[in-house]
Amino acid sequence: MIVANNLKQAGAGFGTDTNIVTIITNDETLQLEKMSKEEVSNEILTFIINRLRRN
């Protein structure tokens, strides 16, 4: 799994309180909207938990 942080859009990346990330796996790609870094971390953990439950 790769979590790619979009550094090209305003309000995302370093020095801000928000991120825009894409979660990439062998099976799927999930583009998240701009959200707080805490919300992003919750989405990543939820994604991982859901994948583990499917296996």
C-alpha positions in Angstrom: 0.0 0.0 0.0 1.2 3.5 -0.8 -0.3 6.7 0.5 0.6 9.6 -1.9 0.3 13.1 -0.6 -0.7 15.7 -3.3 1.7 18.6 -3.0 0.5 20.5 -6.1 -2.9 21.7 -4.8 -3.3 24.6 -2.4 -4.0 23.7 1.2 -2.3 20.3 0.9 1.2 19.1 1.8 3.7 20.5 4.2 3.2 23.6 6.3 -0.6 23.3 6.2 -3.2 21.7 8.5 -4.8 19.8 5.6 -3.8 17.1 3.0 -5.1 15.6 -0.1 -4.0 12.0 -0.4 -4.5 9.0 -2.7 -4.4 5.5 -1.2 -3.0 3.0 -3.8 -3.0 -0.8 -3.5 -2.6 -3.7 -5.9 -6.4 -3.9 -6.2 -7.7 -0.3 -5.9 -7.1 3.4 -5.7 -8.9 5.7 -3.4 -8.7 9.5 -3.8 -9.5 11.4 -0.6 -10.8 15.0 -0.7 -8.9 17.8 1.2 -9.3 17.2 4.9 -7.4 17.7 8.1 -4.4 15.6 8.7 -6.2 13.9 11.6 -9.1 13.0 9.3 -6.7 11.7 6.8 -5.0 9.4 9.4 -8.5 8.1 10.5 -9.4 7.4 6.8 -6.1 5.5 6.3 -6.6 3.4 9.5 -10.2 2.7 8.5 -9.1 1.6 5.0 -6.5 -0.8 6.5 -8.9 -2.2 9.0 -11.5 -2.8 6.3 -8.9 -4.6 4.1 -7.9 -6.8 6.9 -11.5 -7.8 7.6 -12.0 -8.7 4.0 -9.1 -11.2 4.1 
